[in-house]
Amino acid sequence: MRGRIEKIFGTWKRWYGLRRMRWRGLAKAAVQVHVTAIAYHLKRTMNILAAQV
């Protein structure tokens, strides 16, 4: 289980720029993490749907 979670966070850091936060403050950092999660899941969904066709 941990390996799957760590892989996702590694992808976020490597490909989506989460090595550093863009804004200061906990609320704004949370927004950045949520937007990154949405982008990751949209891309993953598109890849899964493309593989099924």
Phi and psi restraints in degrees (value plus and minus 20) as a CYANA .aco file:
   2 ARG   PHI     -82.9   -42.9
   2 ARG   PSI     -58.5   -18.5
   3 GLY   PHI     -80.6   -40.6
   3 GLY   PSI     -57.8   -17.8
   4 ARG   PHI     -87.4   -47.4
   4 ARG   PSI     -59.8   -19.8
   5 ILE   PHI     -89.1   -49.1
   5 ILE   PSI     -64.8   -24.8
   6 GLU   PHI     -83.0   -43.0
   6 GLU   PSI     -54.0   -14.0
   7 LYS   PHI     -83.5   -43.5
   7 LYS   PSI     -60.6   -20.6
   8 ILE   PHI     -85.4   -45.4
   8 ILE   PSI     -66.6   -26.6
   9 PHE   PHI     -83.4   -43.4
   9 PHE   PSI     -56.5   -16.5
  10 GLY   PHI     -83.5   -43.5
  10 GLY   PSI     -59.7   -19.7
  11 THR   PHI     -84.9   -44.9
  11 THR   PSI     -62.9   -22.9
  12 TRP   PHI     -80.5   -40.5
  12 TRP   PSI     -62.1   -22.1
  13 LYS   PHI     -88.8   -48.8
  13 LYS   PSI     -62.5   -22.5
  14 ARG   PHI     -94.2   -54.2
  14 ARG   PSI     -68.1   -28.1
  15 TRP   PHI    -121.2   -81.2
  15 TRP   PSI     -40.5    -0.5
  16 TYR   PHI    -135.0   -95.0
  16 TYR   PSI     -11.1    28.9
  17 GLY   PHI      54.7    94.7
  17 GLY   PSI      11.0    51.0
  18 LEU   PHI    -111.9   -71.9
  18 LEU   PSI       0.8    40.8
  19 ARG   PHI     -90.2   -50.2
  19 ARG   PSI     -51.8   -11.8
  20 ARG   PHI    -154.5  -114.5
  20 ARG   PSI     127.8   167.8
  21 MET   PHI    -103.8   -63.8
  21 MET   PSI     121.9   161.9
  22 ARG   PHI     -96.6   -56.6
  22 ARG   PSI     -56.4   -16.4
  23 TRP   PHI    -138.8   -98.8
  23 TRP   PSI     140.8   180.8
  24 ARG   PHI    -111.3   -71.3
  24 ARG   PSI     129.7   169.7
  25 GLY   PHI      83.6   123.6
  25 GLY   PSI     125.1   165.1
  26 LEU   PHI     -85.1   -45.1
  26 LEU   PSI     -61.2   -21.2
  27 ALA   PHI     -85.1   -45.1
  27 ALA   PSI     -63.1   -23.1
  28 LYS   PHI     -91.1   -51.1
  28 LYS   PSI     -54.8   -14.8
  29 ALA   PHI     -85.5   -45.5
  29 ALA   PSI     -57.7   -17.7
  30 ALA   PHI     -84.0   -44.0
  30 ALA   PSI     -58.2   -18.2
  31 VAL   PHI     -82.1   -42.1
  31 VAL   PSI     -62.7   -22.7
  32 GLN   PHI     -83.6   -43.6
  32 GLN   PSI     -61.3   -21.3
  33 VAL   PHI     -85.7   -45.7
  33 VAL   PSI     -61.4   -21.4
  34 HIS   PHI     -85.4   -45.4
  34 HIS   PSI     -62.0   -22.0
  35 VAL   PHI     -84.3   -44.3
  35 VAL   PSI     -60.3   -20.3
  36 THR   PHI     -83.0   -43.0
  36 THR   PSI     -62.4   -22.4
  37 ALA   PHI     -82.5   -42.5
  37 ALA   PSI     -61.5   -21.5
  38 ILE   PHI     -82.7   -42.7
  38 ILE   PSI     -65.2   -25.2
  39 ALA   PHI     -82.6   -42.6
  39 ALA   PSI     -62.9   -22.9
  40 TYR   PHI     -81.4   -41.4
  40 TYR   PSI     -66.4   -26.4
  41 HIS   PHI     -90.5   -50.5
  41 HIS   PSI     -54.1   -14.1
  42 LEU   PHI     -84.3   -44.3
  42 LEU   PSI     -64.9   -24.9
  43 LYS   PHI     -85.0   -45.0
  43 LYS   PSI     -61.2   -21.2
  44 ARG   PHI     -84.7   -44.7
  44 ARG   PSI     -61.6   -21.6
  45 THR   PHI     -82.4   -42.4
  45 THR   PSI     -63.0   -23.0
  46 MET   PHI     -82.6   -42.6
  46 MET   PSI     -59.9   -19.9
  47 ASN   PHI     -85.8   -45.8
  47 ASN   PSI     -59.1   -19.1
  48 ILE   PHI     -87.8   -47.8
  48 ILE   PSI     -63.2   -23.2
  49 LEU   PHI     -86.8   -46.8
  49 LEU   PSI     -56.4   -16.4
  50 ALA   PHI     -87.5   -47.5
  50 ALA   PSI     -52.8   -12.8
  51 ALA   PHI     -92.5   -52.5
  51 ALA   PSI     -46.8    -6.8
  52 GLN   PHI     -97.6   -57.6
  52 GLN   PSI     -41.5    -1.5
